[in-house]
Amino acid sequence: MTPDTVTAGNSPIEAAKTVENLTGVGWAFDASGRWIYLSPALQAALGKTPDELNAWWSEGEVAWKQLLYPDDYERVAGEWRHSIHSGQPFDSEFRIRRRAGYGWVRSSGRAVRDGTGDILGWYGTSIDIDSFRATVDTLHDRELELSQLVDTVPGHLWRLTPEGEPIFFNRRMIDYLGRNVADIESPGLSRLDAMIEMAIHPDDAAEFGSTLNQSLVTGESFFMRYRLRRFDGVYRWMSSRAESMRDRDGRIVQWYGLCHDVNDQVRTEEALKRSEWHLQRLIDALPVNICSWTPEGALSYVSKRFLEQAGLTKTDFAEFAKAALDLIHPDDVEQVRDQAIRCIRSGEAFSMKYRRRGKDGLFRWTDDRFEPLRDADDAIVEWYGLSIDVDDEMRTQQSLRDSEHSLHQLVETLPALIYCLAPDGAPIYRSHKLSEYLGFEIEDKDEIGKHRLDVTLDAIIHPDELAAVKHKYSQSLPTGEPYAMRHRLRRFDGEYRWMETRALAMRNADGDIVQWNGVCIDIDDWLRAQEELRVAQRNLAKASEAASLAELTASIAHEIGQPLAAMVSSSDACQQWLSGDPPNVERAQKALERVVRSANTATEVVGRIRALFKHTPEARRTQALDAVAVEARDLMAEEATRRGVRMECRIEQDLPPLFFDPIQIQQVFVNLIRNALEAMDLAADRGMLQLSVRRDSKRVYTEISDTGPGVEDPEQIFEPFYTTKGQGMGMGLAICRSIVEAHGGRLWVERNDPTGAKFIFDLPVEGQEA
Ligand code: ADP
């Protein structure tokens, strides 16, 4: 120990020597700071004597200036001057140049005073602290390094006492929290509780406290994820771990903790979890079954719905793989297995419909599709599959197929030829029977630039009806009006047969025509039978006409014969009475009276017969003529078609009512039409019959014209029994005229232009009788 001052009687040199005895090094200066002693050891080490050093010295300078490390000079000079002036002890550490080079020394100097307290000089010692300083520097560097490490570690570091009191936060943690450990306090709370209250998210605080406490008590590591409050109030997720540090005796001396920000990770995990949750929900909600298989063919996932449908639970997951094949319908299992194996080997997608058993034990149709997921090297990573219940669809398809089949059967077994046309008339379907009848298929007659309907009709319809058929289609197709037509249809062998064809438009919900459906019914045999029947009927009617005429003639002969015979005999008697001599006038008179009586009787008979032919007006009533005309035309239409005659009918609108017997007038119409048709039989060209009804103020005129040979004598033909036909009776026109005249009208014939005859009859408008 160095005394602060040395009292009078001691010179600085003596004091220095005392110290030199103790420490091996001693030195002394006079009051002004000039060297007065330097121990020999020091002189040797420095390689300088006090005189040599003083030679460099000047007042106010440090006496060992030229030995001092330049960077330390200012500091040391300040301290030395302070001591010189104040007499305060001098204690300083600095680098000094020794022979061996610069080295650290610690120098201590003390003033030596006289009895009055004036400073006589200074003495002191210097200790070599070079190795100490080197150790301190190293330690200092290491500490700096450590503290930098602590502050630059990308995490929060904290230290707790064994009791859990926070005692250190690293820079990052301070910056994050916005306060240092010393600033964490809350009245009545320990620093740990204050920290929990301040920085840990309320939802995590309780768990944080108990987990940390558990570690403090047991010494086990602390680990937890919690939300830590940032200086700006934002909580971020942290993952924290703390370990205890123990002394040699195993006592915990400190806890070190590290926590790092895992907020983004947690958020990503949460987002992942959320999307996984959504995905799971989606999979569960989708009305499909989903599963996946590893490339080796092991089941890796089955959706809940799939398991449920198979009657298995999640715990039976592994069972599912085993059960998968058992669930397949025995008839399908082989096919499914073969295709699955083929796909696993080739990597091709699997797609198949088969029957699978559900939990109710019933088989349902399912549509399975599997596709492989491949990595960047094209290797299969997983097979993903979808299984859709298509049972209802399959059943519907089956029943559709069944009903289509039965409809097809129906179409093919109907005793008719069936066809369908597109809305524009192009044939699109033909029943098998129709194809067979025609001997060609729909497309066979297709010709570029021609409408399919036209080429088809050209090929199948008899030339005589072709124009009419096309005309009818051209009316029906655009309007949707039902199509009906009688025509001859060409059979595959070239023979034509009469058909009754009808087609109706099929419309959609908007009323648009989507198709025409038609049938052809073969009426050839029926028509022939009808014709034969008609001929038979006509023959019968003629026979009965002839028979009744013969009968009538016989009865007329009989009726008139008697009075005629009586007249002859009375005339004879009269002649005899008059040729007597003398003539018996009285008797002759009587005979003549008998002649007159008989003649009257004959006249009466004739009158009665006349009355028989005179048409009685009882059946007459007021009505329009057009209905009768149309009815007559319809009656004769078939016959006209058969004879190849086209009938045209023009009836004026709003005809006035007439008073007539419809049966008799219809008879007139029928008679005139039939005569016209028969007349046209003789003509070379196809005939045309025109029926027209027109009016003027007083009368309604009916004209029936033909394109036959015409009439040579327009009066003769009206005479009874005039006929030019082999089988004719010559009564038709006579009766017609008598009927018309009985109705107050007239019947006559004119020339038709350019050829043929035109029969005209008129009837008075009611109230206008002639
Ligand atoms: P039928 O028809 O039995 O011969 P009608 O009295 O009806 O008896 O006809 C008498 C005759 O008048 C016919 O045989 C025919 O010569 C002639 N005739 C009738 N209508 C026509 C007609 N439209 N064109 C040419 N001649 C006709």
Residues whose N, C-alpha, C, O or C-beta is under 5 A from the ligand:
A	BS01	ADP	N675 A676 A679 G708 G710 V711 I717 Y722 T723 T724 K725 G728 M729 G730 M731 G732 L733 A734 A757
